Structure formats: C-alpha cells, structure tokens
Amino acid sequence: MKTTVKYVVLKSLDYQLGTPLFQEELDADSLYFDQIPAVIQYQNHQFKVKSKELKRVYLAEENEDMQTIIVKVLAV
C-alpha cells in the first residue's frame, strides 16, 4: 500500500512549532502505523513520538489503497 509518513515537530529549541521535519513515501503494509518507533533519529537529533494520526483512503478508480500517517514529535 502506498504510504506517506509526515513528521511534524511540536516542540524543540532548533525548530519552530509545527515545522515539518521530513516526509517519506514508501510501500508498506497496513500494520506500518503500529511499527513506527517511539523515538525517531533525524540529523543528529532525537525526537520522541507524541502522537500518530492515520488516514486511509481507497481510490476506486485506480483500485488502490493509500494511507497517510502524521507523526507529531518532541525534541528529546
């Protein structure tokens, strides 16, 4: 399933509130949401996952499932 994961910073000294940290697009199964680790490493910084939101869509015209996951993180 096509999966887009967006990481957003809620609080950090180096990033403003709501700053998109990074985004990745991958082909993952429907269980990927539960497999996201509790701590994310990015550019020599550690971020703790505060919340995750999942939106799953089925495109009937293209016969394809897609999901978007928004991960909100705090600097550790």
Residue pairs with C-beta under 8 A, 6 or more apart in sequence:
1 27
1 28
1 29
1 30
1 64
1 65
1 66
1 67
2 25
2 27
2 64
2 65
2 66
2 67
3 25
3 26
3 27
3 28
3 32
3 66
3 67
3 68
3 69
4 23
4 24
4 25
4 66
4 67
4 68
4 69
5 23
5 24
5 25
5 26
5 36
5 68
5 69
5 71
6 20
6 23
6 68
6 69
6 70
6 71
7 20
7 21
7 22
7 23
7 40
7 42
7 47
7 71
7 73
8 18
8 19
8 20
8 21
8 70
8 71
8 72
8 73
9 15
9 16
9 17
9 18
9 19
9 20
9 21
9 47
9 72
9 73
9 74
9 75
10 17
10 18
10 50
10 72
10 73
10 74
11 17
11 74
11 75
12 19
12 45
12 47
12 74
12 75
13 75
14 45
14 75
15 21
15 75
21 42
21 47
21 73
22 42
28 67
30 56
30 65
30 67
32 67
32 69
33 52
33 54
33 67
33 69
36 49
36 52
36 69
36 71
37 49
38 48
38 49
39 46
39 47
39 48
39 49
39 76
40 46
40 47
40 48
40 49
40 71
40 73
41 47
45 75
45 76
46 75
46 76
47 73
47 74
47 75
47 76
48 73
48 74
48 75
48 76
49 71
49 72
49 73
50 72
50 73
50 74
51 71
51 72
52 69
52 70
52 71
52 72
53 69
53 70
53 72
54 67
54 68
54 69
55 67
55 68
55 69
55 70
56 65
56 66
56 67
57 65
57 66
57 67
57 68
58 64
58 65
58 66
59 65
59 66
